[in-house]
């Protein structure tokens, strides 16, 4: 409008030169009026700033929706080889000289490992001399050991023969006893002596065996029957001759028999009477002397054979123990010499160090910066047992060592998937898993991290990657949980007050405070378990002028203060104050 009027004025000034000064005054008046109007507009806008801010806040809302919620923990760490091989000096003694060694930084390939590439050689001349001397002692110990083995074997065979002969004697002794007395009677005597080895078998006991013909058997039974049969025959003949003598006497008295016939009959009676008496006496002598003697003899022979068996077993056991002791002594000497020789062989073999695994050669002195600079490993140095010569980290199995803050350590568990990026190659992403979390926090390092609790965590990276080097800085994103189709809102929407959580829902009647129950959350969104419905609009920040009630079950009505009773100029039509009250001390935003 101003430019248009200026153009009209210029055209009129061109046509009417006389009225130029009057038109100029009018222009300045218009410009002054425009300046005053602009100033009034600016002042009016400045005075209504709280109202516009509250309106903007009322219009800044988020619609509750169902979506996937990814919970992650992100920490930084360093690339570290998950597998590394430490090559130590295994040669014992005061030390051994390095004869040759590969340069530090040499790359060991799988082909080098397969071919057995030599990495370091130690001087083994002194060990070889000792080995030759030990071989001579080893040969002598081996000969003694083999001789003791043969002697032990011979002694075992001899013992078996002696014991077998003694057992056979016991068996024969029992068979002789059973042959004489029978199985039942012999077993009865054997059992009686077995119960008490010092018992003396009485004659009455032996005679009791004769009185019981059912128990007695064998030769003794046959002899008893023979004696008894002799008595019976003698008695029969005596009875017969006695009858003949009686008949002959009657015939003699009747003069039918001669004196010779009578005398002959008398002689037959006397002969068979004596024969009977002899048979009876023979039976008595057998019972009193022959039977007990033979029985005790066979029983004694049986028990003597058993005692000889015991002595044979004891003697052979002693002789075998002596042979065993000689064998063990020579075996111990042989094994000792053998271990000395084997140890020297291992020591000599340990003087040649071959590539055990692929990787990069790192000298053992490189871990100590001062030693690496002042006294690095080189040819001619002396190394001792247990001293680290090389470390070969395996670049095919890499991982990350990181430290997780105590606020997130309970979320991290072994087996969770991770994504790793390194600063050297930020465009590359590597995948892996959590393998281990330290059970205790790292020791605090004084003023560097006072009160901070960090837990060392180990992550393995899947696959082999040539671009990864030990010591590289890495960023690890741990996938803790991935929820699907859950209600979410931004984390700044939720307000924490007195242990409860609230947010403000935009309704037709104005903002409405709503208590909610939250679940999992990340740096951007939080899960709403209950309290909100999908599609509801929630304010991104608490509205101004709303009195926040204490989060308790019983809400008391707010009593108006003295200032509330005063007339207020900065009040909207709804009666809400346009000025933002100071936040309560128990209100915090969930992050």
Steps between C-alpha positions, in 0.01 A plus 500: 500500500781735586679433169179545308435833668859601436456428129177704492676787678792490259265513203307787648822680586601464139175661385446749784826654607327762715345264748825294568568630849143433616510144374838446672359593838211257449745221418693555820176491697405165340846354572476612863157339534630174354790496746263554793273217377793260466618579848151439640484161327839393643402605850170318473675179392752526781229544761308189378802265488382272792167441328660403171751275677226318687309461177803353330549263788136399481542429131833301547365152548593140418247239391528175691571219254590135482846439365813291545725606788870411486690510830876535463804578714785682331852508642853555370795264525808367325549224246674204657596159369282235660769243450870565541791263534775580749826327411709451812852371547468139618872426539600457865826604655686825545404617153548424133629721222287612206663378180246648254164676513255640243441877493215646701189564292549193283162374377447128556265346246315166525745366240790589732332311782443196276863499389629548855682826441783558748456822695787472745798268562680465832852366551465130601868388499527459879169315517616257229812405702292429808259296291778270373615424856149427616449252216777275642342491847163439340626190315639345823176569686301345216707177514451467877131559461459235231691247716279575797194453281613152396590402857162615619327296229703186589418542868130524421510178300699319774255616762211368294668158475583481873150602603345253256712214644405595857133519407525158338654357819208637701257348256676161514508510882125555510445221248709257713297591807173459314622170351565365846201639693248591233371845412263548794737392775799681351298819454385479863860484622615775265221732614580432865868586455412803284297647788793452738841421343645417845236236586620143572283229350417253781491123453139496612415737219664274248332191645171683470555500126521118510178475693312689228535293182296757305776765537800273462619398156813429301774259597423527872144384439627212289747394770231518769270283296781256436573459870133467580462242222790300641332491838173390348670218307689386808183502709317301233772238477522484877127445531510235228793308656340521838188329364721240331683439828171452684381248241831317497495480880160333492615256233815429700297431810288255297817341362416619153799746478858435579713696734680644203183646358422655838846645532488640145170671570643643820798642310275669243307675779819624660638620167197706410474635854855629470421634151203692641707638781769609251240676283354679798847604617592620152187716493582642842857578401377664178261724687747592771817550297498445124190705421590802718860493381412490133230764545732741681775437248282586202350798684844625596628463145205703373552784746875496445436540127279799574768657719756437230269676256483802731880502535538471124260788438682717755842411361399565141338827603821610668715398203262673260505814715878505487494455124234772477712735711802442278280556195355825639842624600646440158184636336523818704861540404414431137210748501715762668768466236232491233344821630842666505557401139147605396538829684828572323336410169219745573752764604696450178177507297393817684812672370329511160184711520262457207193699404207363707223718355447775243534862605752778544826453691521728804813479717447429868693817593261720298243495780740707713577831328820556699629146437403523135713809461792413728530119474304345210535130423774430247746233390754418773267583792455245778143388570384295797218257567162673515619813322265616225672512161202560268133578508300412188150650504263317267351764271240251376323496838451859613278657761448813705580565863271770635372627832127525569364753747329360809169654391493270195687191618182315600370531144809343345516119496719245320360405162355841407564617144725802449599731217858628501646796313859621512621855460749395234215368280178672609316383189544132590282318752602173661269262682568290805375391840560572866703214651586610853420766762726548799321412827667792684566859389845612399717643779460875529795704382503782751396844385459386136161336565379563854186304577462364145440127481590337168480130416743355248309324223635286217347485153602265222482604135372248247718410205850602400573861404843614383419865567468441876818547699555455874470828689260676261230715660155348457141589573271214603121509480348215702150394401333441837141448392277554198130548577239477227168687480520678834361842592778758503542869578810722521685465831473875578121474512501286818531686828615319814347623824509329841573159350219524243505601136269750330444659164253756365239407243361766267119495524223730379473650848876556527804305624413206728750342739513121458690245713679240286701180547815484291711206381820482304657812357792623294649845451201615291184309580343325798244219503158580651361191668176661617343845539494610135321379191624494144400818319489725808703819479739578784681827563872497434553712813288572809252788445550829683275605783378153604530424868671160547335294768706274729504141372296344781178305518306778679513840329411797717335802336743782442443797727534835322792709623497873566657564164224296331242733653669804348374617161720372223536664165678219321219241505348328200131451453521153650639645824846339466804708578721586208809516715688172550528408869829374642528122458445278804808355668382139447443528125757351257488398137565135417798460274 
